[in-house]
Amino acid sequence: MDINAVVGKNVKHHREAKGFSQEQLAFEADLHRTYISGVERGVRNPTVLIIAKLADALGVKPSKLLELEE
């Protein structure tokens, strides 16, 4: 699994656990909803800054968005 897919899966998991829509997460992270969609689908390559913004909006550490499944 490539890292973009890992980040996307983790963002979606934490977003849904928080009860956020993509639009709500986009607002909280100051990003566009279509960018969130691209991240979740693994087609966007988020920078460290974007990962930090997403993690902050989701209330998790950035490392949580990079974790591989065991």
C-alpha positions in Angstrom: 0.0 0.0 0.0 1.4 3.4 -0.9 1.7 6.2 1.7 -1.0 8.3 0.0 -3.5 5.5 0.3 -2.4 5.0 4.0 -2.9 8.7 4.8 -6.2 8.7 2.9 -7.6 5.7 4.8 -6.5 7.2 8.1 -8.0 10.6 7.4 -11.3 9.0 6.4 -11.3 6.8 9.5 -10.6 9.7 11.9 -13.0 12.0 10.1 -15.9 9.5 10.3 -15.0 8.7 14.0 -15.3 12.4 14.7 -18.6 12.6 12.9 -17.4 15.1 10.3 -18.4 15.4 6.7 -15.7 16.1 4.2 -17.0 19.7 4.1 -16.7 20.1 7.9 -13.2 18.8 7.9 -12.3 21.0 5.0 -13.6 24.0 6.9 -11.8 23.1 10.1 -8.5 22.5 8.2 -8.9 25.5 5.9 -8.8 23.3 2.8 -11.2 22.7 -0.1 -13.7 19.8 0.1 -12.4 18.4 -3.2 -8.9 18.3 -1.7 -10.1 16.3 1.2 -11.8 13.9 -1.2 -8.6 13.5 -3.2 -6.6 12.8 0.0 -9.1 10.2 1.1 -9.0 8.5 -2.3 -5.2 8.5 -2.2 -4.8 10.6 -5.4 -3.4 13.7 -3.6 0.1 13.9 -2.2 -0.4 15.9 1.0 2.6 17.9 2.3 3.7 17.7 6.0 1.9 21.1 6.5 -1.4 19.7 5.1 -1.0 16.5 7.3 -0.5 18.8 10.3 -3.6 20.8 9.5 -5.7 17.7 9.0 -4.4 16.2 12.2 -5.1 19.4 14.2 -8.7 19.6 12.7 -9.2 15.9 13.6 -7.7 16.2 17.1 -5.1 13.6 16.6 -1.3 13.6 16.3 0.1 13.8 12.7 1.7 10.4 13.2 -1.8 8.8 13.5 -2.4 9.8 9.9 0.8 8.0 8.8 0.3 4.7 10.7 0.1 1.5 8.7 -2.4 -1.2 9.7 -0.9 -4.1 11.7 
